Protein backbone atom coordinates (compact mmCIF):
# COMPACT_ATOMS: atom_id res chain seq x y z
CA UNK A 1 0.00 0.00 0.00
CA UNK A 2 1.24 3.42 -0.82
CA UNK A 3 0.26 6.77 0.59
CA UNK A 4 0.93 10.01 -1.21
CA UNK A 5 3.91 8.85 -3.29
CA UNK A 6 5.73 6.93 -0.55
CA UNK A 7 6.10 3.12 -0.37
CA UNK A 8 5.78 1.12 2.85
CA UNK A 9 9.59 1.09 3.13
CA UNK A 10 9.60 4.93 2.99
CA UNK A 11 11.12 4.96 -0.53
CA UNK A 12 9.57 7.48 -2.94
CA UNK A 13 7.72 5.98 -5.92
CA UNK A 14 10.17 7.57 -8.37
CA UNK A 15 13.32 6.16 -6.69
CA UNK A 16 14.61 2.69 -7.62
CA UNK A 17 16.68 0.39 -5.43
CA UNK A 18 20.43 0.16 -6.10
CA UNK A 19 21.22 -2.28 -8.96
CA UNK A 20 24.50 -4.07 -9.61
CA UNK A 21 25.71 -6.89 -11.85
CA UNK A 22 29.07 -8.68 -11.50
CA UNK A 23 30.46 -11.52 -13.61
CA UNK A 24 32.98 -14.28 -12.80
CA UNK A 25 32.20 -14.17 -9.07
CA UNK A 26 32.64 -17.93 -8.42
CA UNK A 27 36.16 -19.12 -9.23
CA UNK A 28 35.28 -22.84 -9.42
CA UNK A 29 32.57 -22.24 -12.08
CA UNK A 30 33.08 -22.01 -15.83
CA UNK A 31 30.86 -18.94 -15.79
CA UNK A 32 29.07 -17.05 -13.03
CA UNK A 33 27.24 -13.83 -12.28
CA UNK A 34 25.76 -11.95 -9.34
CA UNK A 35 22.74 -9.69 -9.74
CA UNK A 36 21.67 -7.41 -6.88
CA UNK A 37 18.58 -5.25 -6.59
CA UNK A 38 18.35 -3.58 -3.19
CA UNK A 39 18.61 -6.34 -0.58
CA UNK A 40 17.83 -9.10 -3.11
CA UNK A 41 20.82 -11.01 -4.45
CA UNK A 42 20.89 -13.75 -7.10
CA UNK A 43 23.94 -15.89 -7.90
CA UNK A 44 24.13 -18.01 -11.04
CA UNK A 45 26.87 -20.45 -12.05
CA UNK A 46 27.62 -22.72 -14.99
CA UNK A 47 29.73 -25.85 -14.54
CA UNK A 48 30.66 -28.22 -17.33
CA UNK A 49 31.00 -30.02 -19.55
CA UNK A 50 30.51 -33.23 -17.61
CA UNK A 51 30.70 -36.66 -19.21
CA UNK A 52 27.63 -38.92 -19.14
CA UNK A 53 27.35 -40.95 -15.91
CA UNK A 54 25.45 -43.84 -17.44
CA UNK A 55 24.76 -45.19 -20.92
CA UNK A 56 21.15 -43.98 -20.59
CA UNK A 57 22.10 -40.32 -20.36
CA UNK A 58 21.96 -38.40 -23.62
CA UNK A 59 25.20 -36.57 -24.36
CA UNK A 60 23.45 -34.01 -26.59
CA UNK A 61 21.19 -32.83 -23.75
CA UNK A 62 21.79 -30.56 -20.78
CA UNK A 63 20.60 -30.77 -17.20
CA UNK A 64 19.57 -27.65 -15.34
CA UNK A 65 19.92 -27.79 -11.57
CA UNK A 66 18.31 -24.94 -9.63
CA UNK A 67 19.01 -24.34 -5.96
CA UNK A 68 16.99 -21.69 -4.14
CA UNK A 69 18.09 -20.41 -0.77
CA UNK A 70 16.35 -17.68 1.13
CA UNK A 71 17.98 -15.48 3.73
CA UNK A 72 15.66 -13.15 5.58
CA UNK A 73 17.79 -10.28 6.71
CA UNK A 74 15.08 -7.65 6.40
CA UNK A 75 14.19 -5.84 9.60
CA UNK A 76 10.98 -7.09 11.14
CA UNK A 77 7.92 -4.87 11.10
CA UNK A 78 5.86 -4.48 14.22
DSSP file (Angstrom, degrees, kcal/mol; ACC not computed):
  #  RESIDUE AA STRUCTURE BP1 BP2  ACC     N-H-->O    O-->H-N    N-H-->O    O-->H-N    TCO  KAPPA ALPHA  PHI   PSI    X-CA   Y-CA   Z-CA
    1    1 A X              0   0    0      0, 0.0     2,-0.4     0, 0.0     7,-0.2   0.000 360.0 360.0 360.0 139.6    0.0    0.0    0.0
    2    2 A X        -     0   0    0      5,-0.1     2,-0.5     6,-0.1     5,-0.2  -0.928 360.0-160.0-122.1 146.0    1.2    3.4   -0.8
    3    3 A X  B >  S-A    6   0A   0      3,-1.7     3,-1.1    -2,-0.4     0, 0.0  -0.976  70.8 -25.4-128.8 121.0    0.3    6.8    0.6
    4    4 A X  T 3  S-     0   0    0     -2,-0.5    -1,-0.1     1,-0.3     3,-0.1   0.867 125.6 -43.5  49.5  50.7    0.9   10.0   -1.2
    5    5 A X  T 3  S+     0   0    0      1,-0.2     8,-1.9     7,-0.1     2,-0.4   0.587 113.1 109.9  79.7  10.9    3.9    8.9   -3.3
    6    6 A X  B <   -AB   3  12A   0     -3,-1.1    -3,-1.7     6,-0.2     6,-0.2  -0.973  58.1-139.1-122.8 134.1    5.7    6.9   -0.5
    7    7 A X    >   -     0   0    0      4,-2.5     3,-1.9    -2,-0.4    -5,-0.1  -0.298  35.6 -98.1 -79.6 171.1    6.1    3.1   -0.4
    8    8 A X  T 3  S+     0   0    0      1,-0.3    -1,-0.1    -7,-0.2    -6,-0.1   0.800 126.3  56.0 -60.0 -29.0    5.8    1.1    2.9
    9    9 A X  T 3  S-     0   0    0      2,-0.1    -1,-0.3     1,-0.0     3,-0.1   0.240 121.2-109.2 -89.0  15.3    9.6    1.1    3.1
   10   10 A X  S <  S+     0   0    0     -3,-1.9     2,-0.4     1,-0.2    -2,-0.1   0.603  75.4 137.1  69.2  15.1    9.6    4.9    3.0
   11   11 A X        -     0   0    0      1,-0.1    -4,-2.5     2,-0.0    -1,-0.2  -0.789  58.9-114.6 -91.2 132.4   11.1    5.0   -0.5
   12   12 A X  B >   -B    6   0A   0     -2,-0.4     3,-1.6    -6,-0.2    -6,-0.2  -0.268  23.2-116.8 -61.4 152.5    9.6    7.5   -2.9
   13   13 A X  T 3  S+     0   0    0     -8,-1.9    -1,-0.1     1,-0.3    -7,-0.1   0.777 113.8  53.1 -62.4 -27.8    7.7    6.0   -5.9
   14   14 A X  T 3  S+     0   0    0     -9,-0.3     2,-0.5     2,-0.1    -1,-0.3   0.322  92.9  86.7 -93.2   9.2   10.2    7.6   -8.4
   15   15 A X    <   -     0   0    0     -3,-1.6     2,-0.2     0, 0.0    -4,-0.0  -0.937  63.9-154.1-112.5 127.2   13.3    6.2   -6.7
   16   16 A X        -     0   0    0     -2,-0.5     2,-0.1     1,-0.1     3,-0.1  -0.603  24.8-102.5 -95.4 159.9   14.6    2.7   -7.6
   17   17 A X        -     0   0    0     -2,-0.2    -1,-0.1     1,-0.1     2,-0.0  -0.400  52.5 -82.2 -72.9 155.8   16.7    0.4   -5.4
   18   18 A X        -     0   0    0     19,-0.1    20,-2.8    -2,-0.1     2,-0.4  -0.357  49.3-157.5 -60.2 136.8   20.4    0.2   -6.1
   19   19 A X  E     +C   37   0B   0     18,-0.2     2,-0.3    -3,-0.1    18,-0.2  -0.944  16.5 168.7-119.3 137.6   21.2   -2.3   -9.0
   20   20 A X  E     -C   36   0B   0     16,-2.2    16,-2.9    -2,-0.4     2,-0.4  -0.995  14.6-167.3-147.1 149.1   24.5   -4.1   -9.6
   21   21 A X  E     +C   35   0B   0     -2,-0.3     2,-0.4    14,-0.2    14,-0.2  -0.998   9.5 179.5-134.3 129.9   25.7   -6.9  -11.9
   22   22 A X  E     -C   34   0B   0     12,-2.5    12,-2.8    -2,-0.4     2,-0.3  -0.973  11.1-153.5-128.5 144.6   29.1   -8.7  -11.5
   23   23 A X  E    S+C   33   0B   0     -2,-0.4    10,-0.3    10,-0.2    -2,-0.0  -0.808  70.7  25.9-115.8 160.5   30.5  -11.5  -13.6
   24   24 A X  S    S+     0   0    0      8,-2.8    -1,-0.2    -2,-0.3     9,-0.2   0.923  70.2 144.9  56.7  50.2   33.0  -14.3  -12.8
   25   25 A X        +     0   0    0     -3,-0.2     2,-0.6     1,-0.2    -1,-0.1   0.602  56.7  60.7 -93.4 -13.0   32.2  -14.2   -9.1
   26   26 A X    >   -     0   0    0      1,-0.1     3,-1.4    18,-0.1    -1,-0.2  -0.942  66.9-162.4-118.5 109.9   32.6  -17.9   -8.4
   27   27 A X  T 3  S+     0   0    0     -2,-0.6    -1,-0.1     1,-0.3    -2,-0.0   0.824  87.2  55.8 -62.5 -34.3   36.2  -19.1   -9.2
   28   28 A X  T 3  S+     0   0    0     19,-0.0    -1,-0.3     2,-0.0     2,-0.2   0.549  95.1  85.0 -78.7  -5.8   35.3  -22.8   -9.4
   29   29 A X  S <  S-     0   0    0     -3,-1.4    18,-0.2     1,-0.1     3,-0.2  -0.609  77.4-133.9 -94.8 155.0   32.6  -22.2  -12.1
   30   30 A X  S    S+     0   0    0     16,-2.4     2,-0.3     1,-0.3    17,-0.2   0.730  96.1   1.1 -75.4 -23.0   33.1  -22.0  -15.8
   31   31 A X  E    S+ D   0  46B   0     15,-1.3    15,-3.0    -5,-0.1    -1,-0.3  -0.945  74.5 167.8-160.0 143.9   30.9  -18.9  -15.8
   32   32 A X  E     - D   0  45B   0     -2,-0.3    -8,-2.8    13,-0.2     2,-0.3  -0.993   9.2-172.5-157.8 158.9   29.1  -17.1  -13.0
   33   33 A X  E     -CD  23  44B   0     11,-2.3    11,-2.5    -2,-0.3     2,-0.4  -0.992  12.7-149.3-152.1 153.7   27.2  -13.8  -12.3
   34   34 A X  E     -CD  22  43B   0    -12,-2.8   -12,-2.5    -2,-0.3     2,-0.5  -0.997  12.4-170.2-126.9 128.0   25.8  -11.9   -9.3
   35   35 A X  E     -CD  21  42B   0      7,-2.7     7,-2.8    -2,-0.4     2,-0.4  -0.976   6.3-173.1-118.2 128.1   22.7   -9.7   -9.7
   36   36 A X  E     +CD  20  41B   0    -16,-2.9   -16,-2.2    -2,-0.5     2,-0.4  -0.973  14.2 175.5-124.8 137.5   21.7   -7.4   -6.9
   37   37 A X  E >  S-CD  19  40B   0      3,-2.6     3,-1.9    -2,-0.4     2,-0.3  -0.871  70.5 -53.7-137.5 101.2   18.6   -5.2   -6.6
   38   38 A X  T 3  S-     0   0    0    -20,-2.8   -22,-0.0    -2,-0.4   -18,-0.0  -0.534 123.3 -17.0  65.2-125.6   18.4   -3.6   -3.2
   39   39 A X  T 3  S+     0   0    0     -2,-0.3     2,-0.5    -3,-0.1    -1,-0.3   0.378 117.3  99.8 -91.7   3.4   18.6   -6.3   -0.6
   40   40 A X  E <   -D   37   0B   0     -3,-1.9    -3,-2.6     2,-0.0     2,-0.4  -0.790  51.4-176.6 -93.9 130.4   17.8   -9.1   -3.1
   41   41 A X  E     -D   36   0B   0     -2,-0.5     2,-0.4    -5,-0.2    -5,-0.2  -0.992   8.6-170.1-131.1 133.6   20.8  -11.0   -4.5
   42   42 A X  E     -D   35   0B   0     -7,-2.8    -7,-2.7    -2,-0.4     2,-0.4  -0.987   3.1-166.0-124.4 129.9   20.9  -13.7   -7.1
   43   43 A X  E     -D   34   0B   0     -2,-0.4     2,-0.4    -9,-0.2    -9,-0.2  -0.941   6.7-175.3-112.7 137.2   23.9  -15.9   -7.9
   44   44 A X  E     -D   33   0B   0    -11,-2.5   -11,-2.3    -2,-0.4     2,-0.3  -0.993   2.5-178.6-132.0 140.3   24.1  -18.0  -11.0
   45   45 A X  E     -D   32   0B   0     -2,-0.4     2,-0.4   -13,-0.2   -13,-0.2  -0.988  15.8-153.2-139.8 148.6   26.9  -20.5  -12.0
   46   46 A X  E     -D   31   0B   0    -15,-3.0   -16,-2.4    -2,-0.3   -15,-1.3  -0.986  15.1-178.7-120.9 128.2   27.6  -22.7  -15.0
   47   47 A X        -     0   0    0     -2,-0.4     2,-0.3   -18,-0.2     3,-0.2  -0.978  28.2 -49.1-123.4 137.6   29.7  -25.8  -14.5
   48   48 A X        -     0   0    0     -2,-0.4     2,-0.1     1,-0.3    -2,-0.1  -0.900  34.5 -90.7 154.3-179.5   30.7  -28.2  -17.3
   49   49 A X        -     0   0    0     -2,-0.3     2,-0.4     1,-0.0    -1,-0.3   0.603  54.6-179.5 -75.8 158.6   31.0  -30.0  -19.5
   50   50 A X        -     0   0    0     -3,-0.2     3,-0.1    -2,-0.1     2,-0.0  -0.980  26.9-118.6-124.2 135.5   30.5  -33.2  -17.6
   51   51 A X        -     0   0    0     -2,-0.4     2,-0.0     1,-0.1     8,-0.0  -0.359  43.7 -85.1 -72.2 155.5   30.7  -36.7  -19.2
   52   52 A X        -     0   0    0      1,-0.1    -1,-0.1     5,-0.1     3,-0.1  -0.321  31.0-152.0 -60.9 138.2   27.6  -38.9  -19.1
   53   53 A X  S    S+     0   0    0      1,-0.1     2,-0.3    -3,-0.1    -1,-0.1   0.735  76.6  16.7 -86.2 -24.8   27.3  -40.9  -15.9
   54   54 A X  S >  S-     0   0    0      1,-0.0     3,-1.2     0, 0.0    -1,-0.1  -0.933  81.0-107.8-142.1 166.1   25.5  -43.8  -17.4
   55   55 A X  T 3  S+     0   0    0     -2,-0.3    -3,-0.0     1,-0.2    -1,-0.0   0.633 114.9  63.7 -71.0 -11.4   24.8  -45.2  -20.9
   56   56 A X  T 3  S+     0   0    0      2,-0.1    -1,-0.2     0, 0.0     2,-0.2   0.637  81.1  95.7 -87.4 -15.2   21.1  -44.0  -20.6
   57   57 A X  S <  S-     0   0    0     -3,-1.2     2,-0.6     1,-0.1    -5,-0.1  -0.532  77.1-127.4 -75.2 142.6   22.1  -40.3  -20.4
   58   58 A X    >   -     0   0    0     -2,-0.2     3,-1.3     1,-0.1    -2,-0.1  -0.805  10.0-155.7 -94.0 123.2   22.0  -38.4  -23.6
   59   59 A X  T 3  S+     0   0    0     -2,-0.6    -1,-0.1     1,-0.3    -2,-0.0   0.643  91.3  59.9 -75.6 -12.6   25.2  -36.6  -24.4
   60   60 A X  T 3  S+     0   0    0      2,-0.0     2,-0.3    -3,-0.0    -1,-0.3   0.226  96.8  77.4 -97.6  16.0   23.4  -34.0  -26.6
   61   61 A X    <   -     0   0    0     -3,-1.3     2,-0.3     2,-0.0    -4,-0.0  -0.841  68.3-140.5-121.1 158.7   21.2  -32.8  -23.8
   62   62 A X        -     0   0    0     -2,-0.3     2,-0.5     2,-0.0    -2,-0.0  -0.840   6.5-141.2-116.6 155.6   21.8  -30.6  -20.8
   63   63 A X        -     0   0    0     -2,-0.3     2,-0.6     2,-0.0    -2,-0.0  -0.966  10.6-153.5-115.6 132.8   20.6  -30.8  -17.2
   64   64 A X        -     0   0    0     -2,-0.5     2,-0.5     2,-0.0    -2,-0.0  -0.931   8.9-169.2-108.8 120.0   19.6  -27.7  -15.3
   65   65 A X        -     0   0    0     -2,-0.6     2,-0.5     2,-0.0    -2,-0.0  -0.942   4.0-167.5-110.2 124.0   19.9  -27.8  -11.6
   66   66 A X        -     0   0    0     -2,-0.5     2,-0.5     2,-0.0    -2,-0.0  -0.949   5.1-173.0-116.0 127.1   18.3  -24.9   -9.6
   67   67 A X        -     0   0    0     -2,-0.5     2,-0.5     2,-0.0    -2,-0.0  -0.981   5.5-165.4-118.6 125.8   19.0  -24.3   -6.0
   68   68 A X        +     0   0    0     -2,-0.5     2,-0.4     2,-0.0    -2,-0.0  -0.949   9.0 176.9-115.3 125.1   17.0  -21.7   -4.1
   69   69 A X        -     0   0    0     -2,-0.5     2,-0.5     2,-0.0    -2,-0.0  -0.989  12.6-155.7-126.2 136.6   18.1  -20.4   -0.8
   70   70 A X        -     0   0    0     -2,-0.4     2,-0.5     2,-0.0    -2,-0.0  -0.940   8.2-173.8-117.2 130.8   16.3  -17.7    1.1
   71   71 A X        -     0   0    0     -2,-0.5     2,-1.2     0, 0.0     3,-0.1  -0.968  12.6-154.3-122.5 114.3   18.0  -15.5    3.7
   72   72 A X        +     0   0    0     -2,-0.5    -2,-0.0     1,-0.2     0, 0.0  -0.737  35.8 146.8 -92.8  98.0   15.7  -13.2    5.6
   73   73 A X        +     0   0    0     -2,-1.2    -1,-0.2   -34,-0.1     2,-0.1   0.297  32.4 119.9-110.6   7.5   17.8  -10.3    6.7
   74   74 A X  S    S-     0   0    0     -3,-0.1     2,-0.1     1,-0.1    -2,-0.0  -0.459  74.6-102.3 -72.2 143.7   15.1   -7.7    6.4
   75   75 A X        -     0   0    0     -2,-0.1     2,-0.1     1,-0.1    -1,-0.1  -0.396  41.7-110.1 -64.2 141.7   14.2   -5.8    9.6
   76   76 A X        -     0   0    0     -2,-0.1     2,-0.4    -3,-0.1    -1,-0.1  -0.433  25.5-134.1 -74.5 148.1   11.0   -7.1   11.1
   77   77 A X              0   0    0      1,-0.1    -1,-0.1    -2,-0.1     0, 0.0  -0.858 360.0 360.0-102.7 135.8    7.9   -4.9   11.1
   78   78 A X              0   0    0     -2,-0.4    -1,-0.1     0, 0.0    -2,-0.0   0.377 360.0 360.0-118.6 360.0    5.9   -4.5   14.2
